[in-house]
Amino acid sequence: MNEELELLLRDIIHPETGSNIVDSGFVDRADMGDDGAIAITLRFQKARDPFAQKIKHQVEALMSERFPQSQTMVIIREAAPKPRRKENITTTTDICRVVAIASGKGGVGKSTVTANLAVALRQRGYNVGILDADIYGPSQTKMFGVEGYIPEAERDEEGNDFIIPAQALGIKIMSIGFFIRPTDALMWRGGMAVNALHQLTHQTRWGKLDYLLVDLPPGTGDIHLSIINELKISGAVIVSTPQQVAVADVVRGVEMFRHEAVNIPVLGVVENMAWFTPEELPNNRYYLFGKGGAKQYAEEAGIELLGQVPIIQSIMEGSDTGRPAGGFDPRVVEYYADIAEKVVDKLPAEC
Ligand code: ADP
C-alpha cells in the first residue's frame, strides 16, 4: 500500500467501527502508478451497503482534492473487512498462569467446573479471571449472575481501547456472551469468532492475575487451536463424565494438547457427575453415568485424576441462580478445594 495514500485514508472514519478505514480493514489496496494514476480497492461485505457507497464517495472526493491532476479509480470488492491487528498491544502481560478448561463434548459440566474452580482459587487468596471463550454456549455470565453487564470501553492516551471486565465474587469475568445473543452463536463463522476472541483476550483490562481460566468450546478443532494460540497456556484441565462415550472424547482432547505443535501440559481430568447420593440415603452412591470411566482412563493415560465431583443439587441450582455452589455449599467447597490445590501444585510457583 502506498504510504502517502494510506496516511490520507486514515482521515476517513467508518461510522460503525468508529475507527479509520485503514485500521478497520476496509482498504484492500491503495496504489499510485508512475503516471500518477491512483487505484484504490475497498473491501466491504456488500457493495450496496450504504456505508460502502458513502465511504467510496469520501475516498474519491479526498483524492480529487489532494491530487487534482491524477486520475482516481475506486472500486469495491465484496469481501469481509480485514481489521489490522495491533499485535504488540496486549493486556495479558500481568497474567501469571493461564489454565484452559476443555471437554470432549458439551453438557459434561466444563463451565460449572471452570466457575467453581475459579471460586476455589479465589478463596485461597489468588487474583483470578475467567475468559469465557465458549462461542457455542457462553455460560459464565449466567453462572456468576452478570448476564446484564454491558462491558464499557476505555481509551488510553495513545488511543488504545480497553474493555472493562465484569466482576463477581472478586473474580474478573470476560465472556463472548456479553457480545452475542445466544441464538446467534451458531451462526458465527469461525473467523469472526476468532477475531472477537482475539480482541477480548488482548483488550480486556485484566490487571494482575495469578490465574486466568479459559472456558473453551467443547470438542477439538481448528477454532480451539486458534484460541489456544492466543495465549501462553500453562496447562489444561479436562472435564468428563464417567460415560464411556464421554471418555472417548477425552482421549481426543488430551491428544490435542499433547500434539507436538501445541505442547501444553495436561494437568489432569476432573470426573464430573461421578455419582449421585440422595439426601435421605447419605451412604449410598448411584453411578448413573457408569462408574469411574474417566478415572480409569486417567490411570491408563498417565494423567492425574484431579477429582471426582458427584451430582449435587446445589451445584445445578448455583449455576442457575448465578452463585457457584463452591462459594457456599461446604461439600462442594471441599471437592473444589482439593482440585484447586492439585492445580496450584502442578503449575509453576513463580511467574
Ligand atoms: P458444559 O459447560 O460442559 O456444557 P455445564 O457446566 O453448562 O456443561 O453443565 C451442564 C448442566 O449440568 C448445568 O445445568 C449444570 O448446572 C449441571 N451440572 C454440572 N455439573 C453438575 C454437578 N456436579 N451436579 C449437578 N449438576 C451439575
Residues whose N, C-alpha, C, O or C-beta is under 5 A from the ligand:
A	BS01	ADP	K105 G106 G107 V108 G109 K110 S111 T112 M273 V309 P310 I311 I312 I315 M316 S319
